[in-house]
Amino acid sequence: MTYILSVEEMKAFHEDGFLIVPKLINQEDVQELLDHTVDIMKGQVTVPGQIDPPPSDATIEEIEQRYVRIHQLHFHLEIHERYLLHSRILDVLEKLIGPDIMAMQTMLFLKAPEQVGQGYHQDSYYIPTRPDTLCGAWIALDDADEENGCVWFVRGTQYEPIHRDAQNVSHDDVNLNGLGKIAAKYTDNEVPAVMKSGDVAFFGGHVIHRSHSNESKTRFRRAFVGHYANARSWTHWGAPLDESRNSNQILARGDTHLPYATPKFGQNKKRI
Ligand SMILES: O=C(O)CCC(=O)C(=O)O
């Protein structure tokens, strides 16, 4: 079913810099991705150079602590490509960044009990696009809250420039992280993205955000994150230097005058 974004939701995204769409992904889909994530955590899925089999004598706890997050598995795993291109995510993005959408990055967060968070950062610092149309889509696979290390967004920072001169971005010590001073200008505007599994948070590339460590002793905080931009923005990000702009980015919807990649697995597989 196509998701139709309401005027209120559009307004909230522009006013706050982020938008949480409740229940965008149905429980059957969330469960499929969660089951696969459990297989990854147990070492039942391996990707050479990225996910290695655990040592044969590793305990469950040791296995769970091996990875906090894993990047770009959609280049290797059909299921990750499929969720990167999930039609309900694209329905929302179409309204937020335009009908021509390129899919750029996936991250799978595992965040077992006591695993670390990530300090203040702006995603467009890492993934530049011109014009800057970057947008993240953060799918909660588990319920996420303050205890298990949900993401915190600083409202209003979508109008900040990308602070390229800030030191130690992503450092979790707010006094060392150069964006700490910028975030401090927005007192009371930092909000926890408390979400249920299947909810999706969309956030622009300039929005300052962070997450704290998982303080729970028993609960995971798993999430699947895609990063997207308008397919008519250009980028050298993620492409070998000798290749043309955008050549590594998948055209997820619409059209573009720029080069693009096609899905590796998607054409003949179940589309969602
Ligand atoms: O999930 C987290 O802990 C951080 C997420 C994040 O920074 C991102 O998706 O850009």
The ligand as an SDF file (V2000), in Angstrom:
LIG
                    3D

 10  9  0  0  0  0  0  0  0  0999 V2000
   21.6410    4.5550   15.5470 O   0  0  0  0  0  0  0  0  0  0  0  0
   22.5480    5.1910   16.0220 C   0  0  0  0  0  0  0  0  0  0  0  0
   23.0140    4.9180   17.1210 O   0  0  0  0  0  0  0  0  0  0  0  0
   23.1270    6.3540   15.2640 C   0  0  0  0  0  0  0  0  0  0  0  0
   22.4380    6.5180   13.9610 C   0  0  0  0  0  0  0  0  0  0  0  0
   23.0490    7.5460   13.0980 C   0  0  0  0  0  0  0  0  0  0  0  0
   23.8260    8.3420   13.5150 O   0  0  0  0  0  0  0  0  0  0  0  0
   22.6680    7.5950   11.6880 C   0  0  0  0  0  0  0  0  0  0  0  0
   21.8910    6.7330   11.2480 O   0  0  0  0  0  0  0  0  0  0  0  0
   23.1580    8.4910   10.9700 O   0  0  0  0  0  0  0  0  0  0  0  0
  1  2  2  0
  2  3  1  0
  2  4  1  0
  4  5  1  0
  5  6  1  0
  6  7  2  0
  6  8  1  0
  8  9  2  0
  8 10  1  0
M  END
$$$$
